């Protein structure tokens, strides 16, 4: 029996040798350029230094050989890892995936990647994750976990680690951030309820160690004053977490205490979901008995029954702008920190209606 012929030798792999990954030198040889030119052509940040025809030829050869850059070797040579740490409090919260996508899309366009870690808002876990990422030589961080007073972030700022906050701010102002205009969003939501005829409006405020909770509560109080409404302490509930269970607990307590209200402005959509749960359990209808407004416009709230009226934060844009700010810090570390405030919009759906009783 005649043995089958030996397999054809792959480009860049010598016959009789063990299969190995093609190297940058292989690409350069096949493309007829110096390895340094091939390296510049394959790096998104330096491709502009190579004429377009040569860069295209190098990329074609790299694709045909199946060449993949070695990020470890590159980081050892340049002291740069082309990676950042993206620190998220809770990946099960639907508002964070669009932020992550925005960050990754911008970073990927310039050859960076993100190491994503989930902290569950546990400071010890967060510190361990950051130290692990630093050991992997990440060049900077995007944080979505910032509390108003955050020792870890303050330490990173003190040693000059490029850091950007998303959807959060610190009490200190020298760390760049990208947030939505919370005050403007609350003002829109309150105006909507007042124009429908509501006068007895409850606010479910988020945790007061987070800038979002503080800013939205402050804006609610300002809106009461602007519309000449009673600032009744009984119509304010401070929630310990941005969670559905916290929203349900707050509304249940309001009903148990006999507080009169015709509308709820929830500090975020998860708290609003808790409102739905508590009202349904008591046989109350939304919006016939109580109107509910959320905040964030997280995915699928338009599929609720009734679809949730909410303030929309452009989460993808928040992530994208944060990535741009971080790249800006990496390229110009001495530039003064700047923050971005994105405009919000009210999405009017079916969870709000004129009150039955004024």
C-alpha positions as CSV (number, residue, x, y, z in Angstrom):
1,X,0.0,0.0,0.0
2,X,1.4,3.3,-1.1
3,X,1.7,5.8,1.8
4,X,-0.1,9.1,1.4
5,X,2.0,12.0,0.2
6,X,3.3,14.3,3.0
7,X,1.1,17.4,3.7
8,X,2.0,20.6,1.9
9,X,4.2,22.9,3.8
10,X,2.4,25.9,5.2
11,X,3.8,29.4,4.4
12,X,6.4,30.3,6.9
13,X,6.8,26.8,8.3
14,X,9.7,24.7,7.2
15,X,9.2,21.1,6.1
16,X,10.1,18.5,8.7
17,X,10.0,21.0,11.6
18,X,7.4,21.3,14.3
19,X,4.5,23.6,13.5
20,X,5.3,27.0,14.9
21,X,3.6,30.4,14.9
22,X,4.8,32.7,12.1
23,X,6.9,35.5,13.4
24,X,7.1,39.2,12.6
25,X,10.4,38.4,10.7
26,X,8.5,35.9,8.6
27,X,5.9,38.5,7.6
28,X,8.7,41.0,6.9
29,X,10.6,38.5,4.7
30,X,7.5,37.6,2.7
31,X,6.5,41.2,2.2
32,X,10.0,42.3,1.3
33,X,10.3,44.9,4.1
34,X,12.4,45.5,7.2
35,X,10.9,44.0,10.4
36,X,10.6,47.5,11.9
37,X,8.5,48.5,8.9
38,X,6.3,45.5,9.3
39,X,5.8,46.2,13.0
40,X,4.8,49.8,12.2
41,X,2.4,48.7,9.5
42,X,0.7,46.2,11.8
43,X,0.3,48.6,14.8
44,X,-2.8,50.8,14.4
45,X,-1.0,53.6,16.3
46,X,2.0,53.7,13.9
47,X,0.4,52.5,10.6
48,X,0.3,56.2,9.4
49,X,4.1,56.2,9.4
50,X,4.1,53.6,6.5
51,X,2.9,54.4,3.0
52,X,-0.5,52.9,2.3
53,X,0.6,50.4,-0.4
54,X,3.3,48.9,1.8
55,X,0.9,48.7,4.8
56,X,-1.7,46.9,2.7
57,X,0.9,44.4,1.4
58,X,2.2,43.7,5.0
59,X,-1.4,43.1,6.2
60,X,-2.1,40.8,3.3
61,X,1.0,38.7,4.0
62,X,0.2,38.7,7.8
63,X,-3.3,37.4,7.0
64,X,-2.0,34.7,4.6
65,X,0.5,33.5,7.2
66,X,-2.0,33.6,10.0
67,X,0.3,35.9,11.9
68,X,-0.9,37.1,15.3
69,X,1.1,39.8,17.2
70,X,2.5,38.7,20.6
71,X,1.3,41.3,23.1
72,X,3.6,40.0,25.8
73,X,6.7,40.4,23.7
74,X,5.5,43.9,22.5
75,X,4.9,45.0,26.1
76,X,8.4,43.8,27.2
77,X,9.9,45.7,24.3
78,X,7.9,49.0,24.6
79,X,6.9,48.9,28.4
80,X,3.4,49.2,27.1
81,X,0.7,46.5,27.2
82,X,-1.9,48.2,25.1
83,X,-4.5,47.2,27.6
84,X,-6.6,48.9,30.3
85,X,-8.6,47.7,33.2
86,X,-12.4,48.1,33.1
87,X,-13.9,47.8,36.6
88,X,-17.6,47.1,36.8
89,X,-19.7,46.8,40.0
90,X,-22.3,44.3,38.7
91,X,-22.3,42.8,35.2
92,X,-25.8,41.4,35.7
93,X,-27.1,45.0,35.8
94,X,-28.3,45.6,32.2
95,X,-27.0,49.2,32.0
96,X,-23.3,48.1,32.1
97,X,-23.0,46.0,28.9
98,X,-23.7,49.0,26.6
99,X,-21.0,51.0,28.5
100,X,-18.6,48.1,28.1
101,X,-19.3,47.9,24.4
102,X,-18.7,51.6,24.0
103,X,-15.3,51.4,25.8
104,X,-14.2,48.3,23.8
105,X,-15.2,49.7,20.4
106,X,-13.2,52.8,20.8
107,X,-10.2,51.0,22.3
108,X,-10.2,48.3,19.7
109,X,-10.0,50.9,17.0
110,X,-6.6,51.9,18.1
111,X,-5.2,48.5,19.1
112,X,-6.1,48.5,22.8
113,X,-8.1,45.8,24.7
114,X,-9.9,45.9,28.0
115,X,-9.5,43.5,30.9
116,X,-13.0,43.4,32.5
117,X,-13.5,42.7,36.2
118,X,-16.7,42.5,38.2
119,X,-16.4,43.6,41.9
120,X,-19.9,43.1,43.3
121,X,-19.3,46.4,45.0
122,X,-16.9,44.6,47.4
123,X,-13.9,47.0,48.3
124,X,-11.6,44.0,49.1
125,X,-12.4,42.3,45.8
126,X,-12.0,45.5,43.9
127,X,-8.6,46.2,45.5
128,X,-7.4,42.6,44.7
129,X,-8.7,43.0,41.1
130,X,-6.9,46.3,40.6
131,X,-3.6,44.9,41.9
132,X,-3.9,41.9,39.6
133,X,-4.5,44.2,36.6
134,X,-1.5,46.3,37.6
135,X,0.6,43.2,37.7
136,X,-0.5,42.6,34.1
137,X,0.8,46.1,33.3
138,X,-2.5,47.7,32.3
139,X,-1.9,51.3,31.2
140,X,-4.9,52.8,32.9
141,X,-8.4,52.2,34.3
142,X,-12.0,52.9,33.6
143,X,-14.1,52.7,36.8
144,X,-17.8,52.3,37.1
145,X,-17.7,51.6,40.8
146,X,-16.7,55.0,42.3
147,X,-18.1,56.0,45.6
148,X,-18.0,59.7,46.6
149,X,-15.1,58.9,48.9
150,X,-13.0,56.2,47.4
151,X,-9.6,55.6,48.9
152,X,-8.4,53.2,46.2
153,X,-9.2,55.7,43.4
154,X,-7.6,58.5,45.4
155,X,-4.4,56.4,45.7
156,X,-4.4,55.7,42.0
157,X,-4.8,59.4,41.3
158,X,-2.0,60.3,43.7
159,X,0.5,58.0,41.9
160,X,-0.6,59.3,38.5
161,X,-2.3,56.2,37.1
162,X,-4.5,57.3,34.2
163,X,-8.1,56.8,35.3
164,X,-11.6,57.8,34.1
165,X,-14.9,57.3,35.8
166,X,-18.1,56.4,34.1
167,X,-21.6,57.1,35.5
168,X,-20.0,58.2,38.7
169,X,-18.0,61.1,40.2
170,X,-15.8,61.5,43.2
171,X,-16.0,64.3,45.8
172,X,-12.5,65.2,44.6
173,X,-12.6,66.8,41.1
174,X,-9.2,65.9,39.5
175,X,-10.2,62.5,38.1
176,X,-11.9,62.7,34.7
177,X,-15.5,61.4,34.4
178,X,-18.3,60.8,31.9
179,X,-21.8,61.1,33.3
180,X,-25.3,61.9,32.3
181,X,-26.9,65.2,33.3
182,X,-28.7,63.8,36.3
183,X,-30.1,67.2,37.3
184,X,-31.5,67.8,33.9
185,X,-33.0,64.3,33.7
186,X,-34.8,64.6,37.0
187,X,-36.1,68.0,36.1
188,X,-37.6,66.5,32.8
189,X,-39.2,63.7,34.7
190,X,-40.7,65.9,37.4
191,X,-42.0,68.4,34.7
192,X,-43.7,65.5,32.9
193,X,-45.4,64.3,36.1
194,X,-46.5,67.8,37.1
195,X,-47.9,68.5,33.7
196,X,-50.0,65.3,34.0
197,X,-51.4,66.8,37.2
198,X,-49.5,65.0,39.9
199,X,-48.8,66.9,43.1
200,X,-48.0,64.0,45.6
201,X,-44.8,62.5,44.1
202,X,-42.5,60.1,45.9
203,X,-38.8,59.8,45.2
204,X,-37.0,56.5,45.7
205,X,-33.4,57.8,46.2
206,X,-30.4,55.6,45.5
207,X,-27.4,55.0,47.8
208,X,-26.1,58.3,49.2
209,X,-22.5,57.2,49.0
210,X,-22.7,57.4,45.2
211,X,-22.8,60.5,43.2
212,X,-25.8,59.4,41.2
213,X,-27.9,58.9,44.3
214,X,-26.8,62.2,45.8
215,X,-27.3,64.2,42.6
216,X,-30.7,62.8,41.7
217,X,-32.0,63.4,45.2
218,X,-30.7,67.0,45.2
219,X,-32.4,67.5,41.8
220,X,-35.7,66.1,43.1
221,X,-35.7,68.5,46.0
222,X,-34.9,71.4,43.6
223,X,-37.8,70.3,41.4
224,X,-40.2,70.3,44.3
225,X,-39.2,73.9,45.0
226,X,-39.4,74.9,41.3
227,X,-43.0,73.6,41.0
228,X,-44.2,74.8,44.4
229,X,-44.8,71.3,45.7
230,X,-44.6,70.2,49.3
231,X,-41.3,68.8,50.4
232,X,-42.7,66.1,52.6
233,X,-40.1,63.8,54.3
234,X,-42.7,61.0,54.2
235,X,-42.5,61.0,50.4
236,X,-38.8,60.3,50.3
237,X,-37.3,56.8,50.7
238,X,-33.6,56.3,50.8
239,X,-32.7,52.9,49.3
240,X,-29.6,51.0,50.3
241,X,-28.9,49.6,46.8
242,X,-29.8,50.2,43.2
243,X,-31.8,47.0,43.2
244,X,-35.3,45.7,42.4
245,X,-35.8,44.3,45.9
246,X,-34.9,47.7,47.4
247,X,-37.5,49.5,45.3
248,X,-40.2,46.9,46.3
249,X,-39.3,47.3,50.0
250,X,-39.5,51.1,49.8
251,X,-42.9,51.2,48.2
252,X,-44.3,48.5,50.5
253,X,-43.2,50.6,53.5
254,X,-44.9,53.7,52.0
255,X,-48.2,51.8,51.5
256,X,-47.9,50.3,55.0
257,X,-47.4,53.7,56.5
258,X,-50.4,55.1,54.7
259,X,-48.5,57.7,52.8
260,X,-50.6,59.4,50.1
261,X,-49.0,59.6,46.6
262,X,-50.0,59.3,43.0
263,X,-46.6,59.0,41.3
264,X,-43.2,57.6,42.0
265,X,-39.9,58.9,40.5
266,X,-37.5,56.1,41.0
267,X,-33.8,56.8,41.1
268,X,-33.1,54.1,38.5
269,X,-35.0,51.5,36.5
270,X,-34.3,48.6,38.9
271,X,-35.9,50.6,41.7
272,X,-38.9,51.2,39.3
273,X,-39.2,47.5,38.7
274,X,-39.5,47.1,42.5
275,X,-42.3,49.6,42.4
276,X,-44.2,47.4,39.9
277,X,-43.7,44.4,42.2
278,X,-45.0,46.1,45.3
279,X,-48.0,47.7,43.6
280,X,-49.0,44.4,41.9
281,X,-48.8,42.6,45.3
282,X,-51.3,45.2,46.8
283,X,-53.6,44.9,43.8
284,X,-52.8,48.4,42.6
285,X,-52.5,49.3,38.9
286,X,-49.8,51.3,37.2
287,X,-50.6,53.9,35.9
288,X,-54.3,53.9,36.9
289,X,-53.5,54.1,40.6
290,X,-49.8,55.1,40.7
291,X,-47.6,56.5,37.8
292,X,-44.0,55.3,37.8
293,X,-41.0,56.9,36.2
294,X,-37.6,55.3,36.0
295,X,-34.1,56.4,35.2
296,X,-31.5,54.9,32.8
297,X,-33.7,53.3,30.1
298,X,-32.0,50.0,30.5
299,X,-32.7,47.3,27.9
300,X,-36.1,45.6,27.9
301,X,-38.0,48.2,30.1
302,X,-40.0,48.9,26.9
303,X,-41.2,45.3,27.1
304,X,-42.6,45.6,30.7
305,X,-46.4,45.8,31.3
306,X,-46.9,48.7,31.2
307,X,-43.8,49.8,29.3
308,X,-41.7,52.1,31.6
309,X,-41.5,55.8,31.2
310,X,-37.9,56.6,32.0
311,X,-35.0,59.0,31.6
312,X,-32.7,57.7,28.9
313,X,-28.9,57.8,29.5
314,X,-26.9,57.2,26.3
315,X,-24.8,54.3,27.9
316,X,-22.9,53.4,24.8
317,X,-21.8,57.0,24.3
318,X,-20.8,57.2,28.0
319,X,-18.5,54.2,27.5
320,X,-17.1,55.5,24.2
321,X,-16.4,59.0,25.6
322,X,-14.7,57.4,28.7
323,X,-12.4,55.5,26.4
324,X,-11.6,58.7,24.4
325,X,-10.8,60.5,27.7
326,X,-8.6,57.7,28.9
327,X,-6.7,57.6,25.6
328,X,-6.3,61.4,25.9
329,X,-4.8,60.9,29.3
330,X,-2.4,58.2,28.1
331,X,-1.2,60.4,25.2
332,X,-0.9,63.6,27.2
333,X,-0.6,62.8,30.9
334,X,0.2,66.4,31.9
335,X,-3.0,67.8,30.4
336,X,-5.6,69.0,32.9
337,X,-8.3,66.6,33.7
338,X,-11.7,67.3,32.1
339,X,-15.1,65.7,32.5
340,X,-18.0,65.3,30.2
341,X,-21.7,65.7,31.0
342,X,-24.0,64.1,28.4
343,X,-27.6,65.3,27.8
344,X,-30.4,63.0,28.7
345,X,-33.9,62.5,27.2
346,X,-37.3,61.5,28.6
347,X,-38.9,58.5,27.0
348,X,-42.6,58.7,27.5
349,X,-44.3,55.3,27.6
350,X,-47.3,53.8,29.3
351,X,-46.4,53.8,33.0
352,X,-47.5,57.4,33.5
353,X,-51.0,59.0,33.2
354,X,-53.0,61.7,34.8
355,X,-53.9,60.9,38.5
356,X,-57.4,59.7,39.3
357,X,-57.5,62.0,42.3
358,X,-55.7,65.3,42.6
